[in-house]
Amino acid sequence: MTGAPEPPAEIVETHVSVIALIGDRAFKLLKPVAMGFLDHRLRVDRLAACRRETEVNRRFAPDVYLGVLDVAGEDGVPRDHLVEMRRMPASRRLSALLATPEAPQRIREVARAVAGFHREAPTSDRIARAGSLEAVLGLWEEGLDQLGAIVPAVVPPEGIARARALSRAYLAGRVPLLERRVAAGRIRDGHGDLLSDDVFCLADGPRVLDCLAFADRLRHGDVLGDIAFLAMDLEAHGHPALGALLLDEWGRCLGEDHPASLAHHYIAYRAHVRAKVAALRAGQGDPGAGARARSLQELSLRHLDRAQVRMALVGGAPGTGKTTVARAIGEARGWEVIGSDETRKDRAGLPLSPADPGAFERGLYAPAVTGAVYEAMVRRARERLALGVDVVLDASWSDAGRRAAARAAARAAGARLVEIECRLDPAEAAARIMRRRAAGEGASDATPEIAARLAAASDPWPEARALDTGRPQDLVRDEALRLAG
C-alpha cells in the first residue's frame, strides 16, 4: 500500500524572500535587499535574520521551524543560509477555507489560539512604550512616508495625505485611551504579520507561521493591533463577517474590552502596511501589485473614516421625540447616550420617572441647576470621546451658549459633530407628553405648559439639521441614522 502522493515542488516569492517547497520541507532564502525597514544585503545579516526568524516563530509553531541551514560552495564555505521548515498542506491554508462551510469554526479556533498566545506574550516597560501616542503615530508617519516614496503614483498622493490627516486626527484626541491600554498590559511582543495565507488549520489545531522577525519594534504593540492584521486580511479577501467573528471570539477569550473605533484604527493601519508591501512588489515588477496596493489603501481609508469618534447633539422641545431618536442612534450604532433628564435626576438622587416639575425655571430646573446638568453632560462626553467612545447627548439644547460649549468639547476631542433638532407640531407634542406622564414613562418632568414656554424661550439653532418626527417611527429612525452619519 502506498502513501499519499508527494506534493509537487513549488517556488513562492515575496518582497523579501524566495521559498522553495520540496517534498515535506520548505526552505526560505532571504533576498539581499534593503528596504528602509530592513537590510539583508550582507550575508552575515541574512544569517542573523534566519536565526532570529526561527527563534521568534517557534513561539507560535515550534514543530514547524526546524532550524537554519548553510548553503555552501564546493569549498565548504557558506555562501548563504536557509530557514528549514515543515511544509504545511496547502489545502489547509486558512485563506483556502474562507469560502467553505467550515470557515467559521476554523476562525474561532484561530482566534482562541491567538488569544492564548497574547495572554502569555512577553511585555516590559520597553515593549509598553510601543503603545504610546508617539510610537503609534510614528509608525503611521514612517509608513506613509515610505509608501509615497516607493514607487511614485502607485498609491495616489491625495490618498496618502488623507490617511495622514485621519490617523493624526484620531490619535491626537485618544491619549487617555492609549494610556489605558498600556496600563491594562495590552502592549506585548506579538506576531506582527498575521495573514490568512500563513495560518494552517490542522487536525490538532492551527499553526501560525511567518511571524515578523526582522524588527522587534514592529512586533511590539497593542494585541488588538496584532489580531486586527488578520481581521483586515479576511476583509481584504472579501469576508468582513469572518473578520468580525475573529475579533469577537478573540476578545471573548482574552476578556478584552475596547471601543470599536480603536479596532477600526488598527485595521486601517494593517491595511496600510499591506498596501506598502504591495507597492514594493509593484516596484519589483509584479504586474498586479499596483492594483492591490490601491485597493488596500482604500480599505485603510474606509476604516480610518469609521474610526473617527463622533458626537451627536439631539435636541428639540419636550415631546418632539428627541429621546427616542437619541436612543435609536445609540442602539443602532453602539454610541453611548447621555441624557439631560437622567443626568438631572441622578445628580439629585431622584428616581428616573416623571414627577411634578414645580415652577418654570425654579428648583430642580433653576438656570444654575440646568447649567450644571449640561456641564456634567459635556464633561462625561469629553471623557468618553477621549476613550474612543461615540456619544449622543439628549437634551433640549435650547441655549446657544450651551451648544457652543458642546462644540468646543467636540473640537478638543477631535470628534466629528452632528446637531439634530427634532421638530413636531406643538399639539401633537403636547399629546405625547400627556400620554407619557399618564403611563409614568421616562425621566422627563415636562408638561405641555413647560414645553410651550421652553420652546418660546429657545435660541435659534441654524447649525442643526431638522428632523420631522411626526412621520412613522421607522422613517424617523432611518432619517436620524442618515443625519448622524
N, C-alpha and C positions, 0 to 999 in steps of 0.2 A: 504494500500500500504506500503510495507516495503522498508527500505533504502538499500543502498549497503551493502553487507556482510562485517563484520568486518575482517580486515586482520589478518592472523594468528600471534600468538606470535612468536618472534624470539630472539635469543641471538647472539650478534655480539661482537667479541673480537679483541682488538688491543694490541699493545705492552704496553700500559699504562692504559687501561680501559676495562671494560665489560659493554655493553649496552643492556638493556632488552627492547624490543619493545612489548608493551602490549596495545591492543586496539588502541586508538588515541594518546597514550602517549609513550615517550621514556624516560628511566631512566638510567643515566650514573653513574656507580660506578668506582671510581679510584682504581687501583691496589696499594697495599702497596709496591711499588718498588722504588729503587734508581738506576738511570742510568747515572750518571755523569752530565747530563744537567737538571735533576730534582730529587727530593727526596720526595716521598709520603709515607714514612714508618710510620710516626706518624699520628694519626687521626686528630690532630689539623692542621697539614699541609694539609691534604686532604680537610678539611673543608675550609681552606683559598683558596685552589686551586679551589674548586667548586664555591665559591663565585666570585672569580676572573674570572673564565671561563664564568659564567653567565653575569658578568658585561661587559667584552670586546666583547662577542658575540652579545650582544644586540645592538652594534653599526651597525651590519650587518643585523640581523634578530630579531628585538625587539619583534615580535609577536610569536617567536618560543621558546625562552628561558624564561621559566615561573618562575623559582626560584630554591631554594635549599631545599631539604627535609632531615630530620633526619631519620636514621634507628636506632630505639631504641629497647632495650631489654624489657622483661616483667616488669622490674623495672622503665621503662621510661627513663633510662639513654641512651643517644646517643651512639651507637656503631660505626656508620659510617654515610656517607652522600651521597646523590644522587643529580645530576643535573636533574631537571624535564624539559622536552621539549615537544612541539607538535610533533607528529610523522608525518614525511613527506611521501607522497606516493612514494613507490619505483619505480613505473613506470615513474615518472617524474624526476628521478635522471638523471643528465646530462650524466653520464657515460653510462646509458641505452639508450640514444638517439643518440649517436655518429654515429651509422651506419644507421640512419633514414634520410628521406628527410628533416625533419625539423631541423636537426642539425645546418646548417649554421645560420639560423635565431636565434636559441637559443644561439648560440655562440655570435652573435652580441649583443643580449640583456644582456648577462652576461658581456661582455666587457664594454658596456655602464654603467651598474650598478657599476662595479668595478672602472671604471674611475671616476664616480661621487663620490664614496667613497674616492678615492685617492685625488680628488680635495679638499675635506673638511677634510681629515685626519689630526690629530694634528702633529705639529712639534715644535721643540725648539732647542736651542743650544746643549742640551744634546742629543736629538734624532739625530741631524745632525751629531754628531760625529760618528754615525754608518756608515756614508758614507766615512770615511777616509780610506786611504791605510791600516793603522794599524788595523782598525776594520774589513775591508773586508778580508784582508789576514789572520787575526787572526781567523776568522770563518773557513776558509779553513784548516788552520793548526790544529785547535782544532778538527774539524770533521774528518780529515784524521787520526789523532792520535786515535780517538775513534773507527773509522772503523777498523783500524788494530788490535785493542785490544779486540774487542767484541768477536769474535769467530775466532781464527786464521785460515787462509786459506779459509774462506767463500768467501772473495774477494782476489784474488792473490796479494801478496805483490808488484809485479812489476807494477800492475795497480795502486796501491796506490802511489807508487813512481813516476810514470809518471804523475798522476794527480797533485801531489805536484809540480813537476818541471814546468808543463804547467801553473798552476794557478799563481805561482810565476813569471814566465816569462811575462805573460800578465799584471799582476798588476804593476810590477816594472816600466814599461815604461808608465803607464797610469795615473800618479799622476795629470797632468793638467785636464784630463777627469773627474776624481773623484772630483776634486775641483770644476769644472764647474757644476757638478750635485748637489753638496752641495749648491753652490751659487744660483742655479736656484730653490731651495726649493724642490728638488725631494726626499729628505730623510725624511720619515714620519713614523708614527706608523701605520703599515699596518695590514694585515691578518696573514701572516706568514706561512700559510699551505694550500694554495688554491689547492684543488683536485676535480676532476670531480665527485667523489663519494659523496662529501659533498655539491654539488650545486644542487638545485632542481628548475626546471623550471615550475612555476605555472602560472595560467591564469592571475594573477595580477602582474606578474613579478618574477624574480628569488629570491630565498632565499639562501644565502651563509652561511654555518654553519661551526662549528668546527674551529674557529679562534685559533691560537696558544696562550695559556693563561698562561703557566707555567713559562715563562721567557720573560719579556718585551723586553729585549735586542735582542731577536731572532725575534721579530716582527718589530723592528726598522731597517730601511734600505731603499734602493732605491726602489721607487714604481715600477720601471722596474723589479727589482728582485722579487717583490711581484707577479706581473702578470705572470712573467716567470715561476713561480711554476706551474700554470695551463697550460701554453703552453707546458711545459715539460711533464706534465701528459697526455695531449692529444696525444702527440707524442708517449709516452710510451704505450698508448692504440692502437697505430697503425694509428693515424690520424694527421700526421705532417701538412697537409694543413689546418686543423682546428686550429691548434696551430698558424700558420702564420696568419690566418684570425683573430683570437683573438687579437694578438699583433697589427695588422694593425688597427682594429676597435677601440681598446683601445687607441692607440696612436692618432688616428684622433680625438677622443672625448676629449682627455686630452690636445691636442695641443703639443704632445710630440715629441721631436727631439733627437734621439740618434743614434750612429753608430751601424751597425749590429754586430760588434764584441762584444759590451757590452751586447747585448741581448743573444748572444751565450754563453758569460761568465756566465751570471746569470742562463740560462737554465742548463748549466753544473753544477753549484753549487746546484741547486734544485734537479737534478738527483742524485747527490752525497748524499744529505740529505736523499732522499728516499731509496737510497742504504743502508745507515746506519740503517734506520728503518727496512728494510727487514732483514738485518744482525742480528738485535736484535731479530726479530721474529724467525729467524733460531735458535738462542740460546735458545729460549723458546720452541722449538720443532715443529715449523711449517714446515712440510715436503717440501713445495715448496718455502720457503722463500730464501734459499740459491741461487737458480737459479735466482730468482727475483733480489736479491742483485747484482749478477754478471751482469745481463742484464742492470740494471740501471747504474752501474758503467761504463759499456761500452758506454752507451748513454752519460754519463758525459764526457768521454774521447773524443768522437766524437765531441761534441760541444766545448770542450776546444781546440781541434785542429783547429776547424773552427774559434775560437775566436782570434787566434794568428794573429797579424797585419802583413801585407805583403807589400813589396816594390819591384817593378819590374823596372829594367833599360832596356829600349827598345832602341837599337841603331843601327847604320849602316850608310853607306854613303847616301847622298841625293838621292832620287828616288828609294830607296830599299823598300819603303812601311812601314817604321817604324812608322810613324804617324797613318797610317791605322791600323796597328797591335795594337798600344797602345790604340787607341780609341775602338777597338774591345774588348780588355781585360777590359777596363773601363766600357763599356756598358754592357757586359755580366756579370761582377762580381760586378758592383757597385763601382769600385775603382775610385778615383779621378785622372784625367790625368793632369800632369803638363808638358807643352811643352816648349822647349827652344825657338822656333820661337815666340810663343805667349808672353813668358816672355820678350824676347828681344824687341819686338815691344811695349809692354805695358810700359816697363821702358823708352823707347824713346818717348812715346806719339804718336806712328805711327799707322795707320790702319792695320788691320790683313789681308793684301793682298800682293801679290808678288810685289816687287819693284826692281830697279837696285841696286845690292849689292855693287857696287863700286869695288875697287881693293881688291884682296885676302888679308885677314888679315889686312885690313885698315878700318878706320871709324867705322861704327856700328859693324864691325866684327874684330876690332883690338883685339889682345890677351887679353888686360886688360878688355875690354868690355865683351868679351866672358867669361872670368873668373868670372866677376861679375854676369853674367847671370846664370852660373852654381851654383855659391854660393847662389843666390836667389832661384833657384830651390830646392837645397838641404835644405835650411833654411825652405822653405814652406813645403817640405816633412816632415821635422823633427816636425814641428808644427802640421801637420795633423796626423802623426803617434801617437803623444802623446795624441791626442784626439780620438784615436781608429779607424782612417780612413785609409784604404788601399790606396796606391798611385802607379801610373805608371809615370815614368819620361821618357819623349820622347825627345831624343836628339841624336846627332851623337855618343857621348861617345867615341870619338877617342883618348882622352888623358888619359893615365893610372893614372895620379895623380888625376884627377877629379873623376875617377871611385873609387879610393881609398878613397876619401873624402866621396863619397856617401855610400860606405860600412861602414865607421866609423859611419855615421849617423844612418844607419840601426841597427848596433850593439848597439849603445847608446839608441835607442828606443825599443830594444828588438824585432825587426821586422825580419821576415823571408825575405831573399833577393833572387831574381832570376835575372839573367842577360841574356838578349836575344839579339843576333846580327842578324839583318836582312841581308840576302845576296841575290844578284841578279846579273845577267850578266850585266856588265857596259853599254853595248849598249842598253839593254832594260831599264836600269835605266835612261840613258840619254833621251831616247824617252819619258819616263813617265814625266820627268822634263819638257820637251818641251810642252807636251800636257797640263800639269798643268799650266804652265805660259801662254799659249795661251788662256786658259779658265779663267785665273785670279783667280784660286782656291788656297786656303790655305794661310798660313802666311809665307811660306818659300821663301827666295830670291835666292836660289841656282840656278846656271846654270850648264849645263853639264861640263863646264870647271872647275868651282869651285869644283864640285863633284869629278872630277878626281884628282885635287890637294889635296883635303881633304883626299881622300882615300889613296893617296900615302904617306901622312904625318901621317897617323894614327898609333898609337902604337898597337902592337899585343894585342889581347884580349882573352887569353886562358881560362879565367874563364867563358866566355859566352857560352850559348847554341845556336848553329847555327840554323837559321830558313830560309829555302829556300822559298823566296816569289815569285818565278816565277811560281808557281803552281796555280790552280784555287783558287779563293778567299775563298771559303768555306773550302777548305782543309787547307789553310794557317791559317784561323781563328781557326779551330779546333786544329791544332798543337800548335798555340800560347797559347790557353787556357790550353792545356795539359802541356806545358812548364811552364806556370805561376803557376800551382799547385792549 
